[in-house]
Amino acid sequence: MQRVGVVGCGLMGAGIAEVSARAELDVVVAESGQAAVDAGRARLEASLARAESRGRIDSAEQVLARIRVVDGIEELADREVVVEAVVEDERLKVDLFSRLDATVSSPEAILASNTSSIPIMKLAVATKRPTHVVGVHFFNPVPVLSLVELVPSLLTASTTTERARFFVQDQLGKHAIDCQDRAGFVVNALLIPFVLSAIRMLESGFATAEDIDEGLVRGAAHPQGPLALADLIGLDTVKAVAESLYEEFKEPLYASPPLLARMVEAGLLGRKTGRGFHTYS
């Protein structure tokens, strides 16, 4: 597959576009509105400039030349694989997959979702090609982290899964693990309860955010603490994933703590807004 489409040019979408272009693939990224197009282009330019300055790529200009950021999904018609990377909102994603189904012309094209928690079946049945819909979940920051979760639904053809595996592993150089189509898949089903436990500990006054994170970094050799990780993921995303997990399993460990809900309501979303459980300049 040489022609890649990405929907959304936020942190995840830009990262997926970047690693695809670094693999010498032709990439079209669809955004909504000129302001989002400009912001996405700027995000890609900044990331590639950093990669060049650190010696990870030879030429940011050459990689950027393989990426077009466009307004609307119409220019994705000729893509061989399209990866959806919009916000973690089930209704938005379902509607998008219906529109992608009508837009992408090749019946053999793969429609993939980067969702971190929404069951793939819900997206697949919004299309007339459920056999070609699969979950391809990257991790942030995409250019750095090697893991991708492959998530076929009950209707995904085995050939679709294997083509997606080839794209992820052989073309992009990532490492794929296989997951069943359950909310949260493997990583978030384990990670989110851990993060929520840290939020409850903070909420109860048991320890400060600094001490919770320092304890896990220095006492358990974690690269960063759970609250700093939540800030990196985005508290709105953490809340959305927790709600998806709770809806599917109804287990108390997946329920969002009130503090998390209040912070999201206040727009304190972590690194992307400059303040979450910690403050960022």
N, C-alpha and C positions, 0 to 999 in steps of 0.2 A: 504494500500500500504506500503510494507516494503522495497522495493528496489528502491532507488532514484538515478537518474543520474543528473549531473550538467555539462554543457558545459561552460568552462571558469572558471579560478580560480583567477580572479582579486578581487577587493574589494567586488563586488556584488556576484559573484559566490562563493567565499570563505565564505561569510556570509550565503548564502543559504545552502551550504554544512554543515557549522557549526551548524545552528539551526536544520537541519535534523538529524545530528548525535547526537545532544543533546537530540533529541526526540527518541533516541535509534533505528534509522533507519539505514539500510545498505546503504552507500553512495559511489558512484564512480564518481570522477570528471575528466573530460577529458580536457586536455590542448593540445597545439601544440608545440612540441619540448621539449627536456629535460631541457633546461634552464627555460622554463615557468613552467614545472612540479616542478622543485626544488624551484622556487620562490613562487609558489602556496602553496607548502607544508610548506615553511618557514612562509608564511603569516598566515596559519592556526595554526601553532604551536605558533606563537607570540600572536595571538588573544585568543587562548584557555589558554595560560599561564596567560594572563591578567585577563581572566574571573575567573580562579582558585584563583589568588591572591586576587581578590575582593570578593571572596566567592559566586560567581554566579554558579559555578559548583563544584562538589566534586573532580573530577579527570580529568585533561586535557588529561592524558595518555589514560584513558578509552574512552573518546570521540574520540580522534584521532585514536584509534584502529578501529573505525567503518568507517573510511574514507580511500579510496584509490585514489591517484592522478595518473593518467595514461596519456601516450602520445598517443593521437588519440581517436576516438569515437567508435572504434570496441568493446571495453569492455562494452559498454552500451546496448548491444544486449538484455540482459535479464531484463532490468529495467522496472518497472511498471509505473513510471513517470519520464520524463526527462525535466529539466528546462534549457533552453538556456539563458546564461548570458554573451554573447560576446559583443564587442563594438557596439555602436549604429550606425550601417551601414546597410542600407536596403539590398543591394546586397549580403553582407556577410551573413546576417541572412537568406535570401531566399535560398541561396545555401546550408546553413547548414541544414535547415529544409528538403530540398530534400534529403540530405545525411542521416539525422536521420531517415527519412521515410523508407529508404532502409536498415537501420542498426538495428533498434529496432524491435525485432521479433514478439512480441505480438501485434495483431491487436487492442487489448483493451487498450494498453498503452497510456497514455496521453503525448502529446508533448506540452510543455508549453513554453511560451516566457516571459522573464523578461523585454522586451522592455518597455521603458518609453514613447514612442510616436508613433511608427510605427504601422499602422493598422494591426490587427491580420489577417484579410482576406488575405492580401498580403502574409503572411507566410503560411496560411492554404492551399491556392491553389497551393503551391509549393509541396504539398504532395498528396498521394492517399487516405489519411484518414482525410480530413478536419473536419469531425465531431468530431475528437479527438484532435483538436488543440485549445488551449485557452491561453489567456493572464493571467499571474500570476505575477503581478508587485510588487516586494518588494521595500522597501525604505532603504536607507543607513544612518546609519549602521544597517544592517539586524538583528544582535543579540539584538539590543536595541529597534528599532522602531517596533511597533506592527502592523502597517497598511499594508495590501496587497490589491491591486486592482484586481478584477476578471473581465476579459474582454472576453466574448464569441463573436465570429464573427456570421454573419448570418447563417453560416453552422454548428456551434458548436452544438452538441447534448446536450440537457438539462441534460442528465445523466453525460456527461463529466463535465459540469459546477458544478454539485452537488458533483461529486467525487473530483474535484479540491477544492471545498469549504471544504469538509471533511478533505482533506489533510492539507489545510492551517489552518483551525480553530481547528479541533479536534486533529490532530496529531502534528502540529507545535505550536499550542497555539496562533496564530495570529488572528487579527480581519480583516475580509474581507468586502469590499464594492463592490457593483455591478456597473459596468461602461459600457456604450455603446462603440462600436468599432469605436471611433473617435480619430484622432490624439491627443495625450496628455492626453486622458482619463479624469479623474476628476482633480487630483491634479496638474499635469503639465500644463493643460489648464488654470488654475488659477494662478499658481506660476510663470511660465516662463515670462508672460508679466510684472509681478511685478519686477522680477529680471532684465529684459531688461530695464525697466524704470529707475531703479537705475543706470545701466550702462550708459544710456543716460545722466542722471543727472551729473555723474562724467565726462563723455566725454565733456559736455558743459561747464565745469568749475563752475557749480552752487554750488558745495560743494565738499569737499575732501572725499575720501573713508572712512576715519575714522569717519568723522562727519555724513555721510549718515548712516553708520551702527550704530553708537552710538545713532543717532536720533530714529531709529526704535526700538532699544533695550530699551532705557530709556523712549521714548515717546509713544511707542505702545506695550510695554511688549513682544516684540518678543524675543525668546531665543538667536537669533543671527541676525545680519544685513543681508540684501540681497546680498551684495557683498561677505561677509564671507561665506554665504550659497552657492553662485556660486562657490567659491573656493573649498568648501567641495564636491559639486557635481562633479566638474571638468569642466573647461571652454569649453573643446571640447565637452563634453556631453551637456552642456547648448546650445551651438551653434547648435549641431545636432538636439536637440529637437525643438529648435526655427525654424529651417529650415523645419522640418517635419510639424510643425503646420502651417507655412506660406504656404507651398505647398498645404495643404488641404483647408485652409480657406481664404488665400489671404488677410488677415487683416494686416494693417500696424503695429499694436501693437505686432505682432509676428516676425517682420523683425529684423534680427540681426544688432546691431549697428556696425559701422566700427571698433570701438575700440575692440570689442569682437573678430572680425575676425583677427585683427592684433595680438592680444595676443595669439590666437590659433596658428597662423602662426609662431610666435616667440617661441612657446613651453612653454609659461607661462600659465600653465593649472591649477594652484591652489595648493592645499595642496600636491597633488601627485608629483609635480615637485619642491616644495619648494617655489614657487612664483606665485602669481596671482595678485589679487587686493591688497592682503597683502603678507607679507613675512613670511615664516615659517622655523624654524630651523630644 
